[in-house]
Amino acid sequence: MIVAYSALLSHTVLPQEVIVIDNASSDASVEIARRYASARVLKQSENLGFARGINVAIQVSAGESEWSALFNPDAFSDLQWLEALLPAAIEYPTVNVFLARQIGETT
């Protein structure tokens, strides 16, 4: 969690908000996430899985954010990925979803 959050804050386009969904973890994830003042931590009473968890995050951010970027805590991206993606999102406002492609080693 610490590595993932630190990496996120190193991107060339910084998030306006970070929502952390804790899927009833039994480790110290919630405590670690709460160390970051900018993180909005939503602890769930059961493991919702990734898809339901991100839907919770999108629902609570609806109306507050024009766009949402979704990450698993073990996913890391190039530091410029969002900066490269935003021009397409601005140019094509009727498109609802933009995806990044994984390039390189997956180990």
Helices and strands as residue ranges (DSSP letters): H 2-8, E 18-22, H 29-34, E 39-43, H 49-61, H 81-91
